[in-house]
Amino acid sequence: MTGRGIDQILPHPSAPRIYESYVKNASEYVHIAERVNGPIPNPVGYDYIWGDALVELEYIAPDFRIINLETSVTTSDDFWRGKGINYRMHPQNIPSLTAAGIDCCVLANNHIMDWGYGGMQETLRVLSEANILSAGAGQNLEQAQAPALLQGNDSGRVLVFSFGSRSSGIPHDWAALQDRPGVNLIPDYTDKTTQQIADQVTQVKQGNDIVIASIHWGGNWGYDISRHQKNFARQLIDSAGVDMVHGHSSHHIKGIEIYKDKPIIYGCGDFLNDYEGIGGHTAFRSDLALMYFPTFDRQQGKLVNFVITPMQIKRFCLNRVSGRDVKWLKAMLAREAGPLGTRVAGDNEDRFILECA
């Protein structure tokens, strides 16, 4: 029995450091984008931002839609002092997620508590009321460590565990404790941490479940993947019962590995961001994004097909990619994924196939 694909879409509302000291309202980012690519319609429907991605989702029809939601959904004014960047989305804008049929948000990242414990708790409540599952944050450590359990129509399940690393900028004080709300913060990439995750997976994994370890780790820019990250990702597959590693934090796409027929995405990149028109780090092309559609054989827990669909953020909306940008993406993936033993196959510009080289 083969499970359908699971797509990871990464909305990442973030801004370069050069603006963080004086931009107080997100509308400023809209004006910056308009100066480069022209007027953005106003008003727009909640589905506007997803653009052509909605057509692709309808075509591929993945069983589940999973995102890293890197913002609070709250009206809290209790911003975390000394952090520098504090993001929030008004709860009334939650239809911007339901418009794309999002099933699960991973929350162990460095913005979920930008507006304090109250902001995080309101985020959990708003997502729950919208029937969107979450993982990686909770009222205590037990809740923060608990996976989101996605039940498929074919009785197959996907378990999504969400982990955060200090290397991504998550404050130490955000770690959930037995008696304190917070995020599921891992201390390091050691064998001890791998074993702790293995114990958590063992407690809930059944039969043909597919397990995703979603990890917020590393810096915002740069293609380098540390030896510790590689070893940790592979150990999660070898020893912790994980079938896919879904890494994020980088604002751009990084290398992808298929290790023992299981995918490791070291940096998904942003799927939605507010960098449009802002200078700095342009060589990394954070305007280019990927939709990830892996298909698994549930019986063996192995990858059988891995489709990725390129998109481009323009006028704060996702658009199809073609021509020069497709060539850039393929060249970048060949350069970064090639040494990891992965190549892009096929000549279709709308969708790529990832496979072992």
Secondary structure, 3 states (H helix, E strand, C coil): CEECCEEEECECCCCCHHHHCCCCCCHHHHHHHHHHHCCCCCCCCCCHHHCHHHHHHHHHCCCEEEEECCCEECCCCCCCCCCCCCCEECHHHCHHHHCCCCCEEECCCCCCCCCHHHHHHHHHHHHHHCCCEEECEECCHHHHHCCEEEECCCCCEEEEEEEEEHHHCCCHHHECECCECEECEECCCCHHHHHHHHHHHHHHCCCCCEEEEEEECCCCCCCCCCHHHHHHHHHHHHHCCCCEEEEECCCCCCCEEEECCEEEECCCCCCECCCCCCCCCHHHCCCEEEEEEEEEECCCCEEEEEEEEEEEEECCEEEECCCHHHHHHHHHHHHHHHHHCEEEECCCCCCEEEEEC
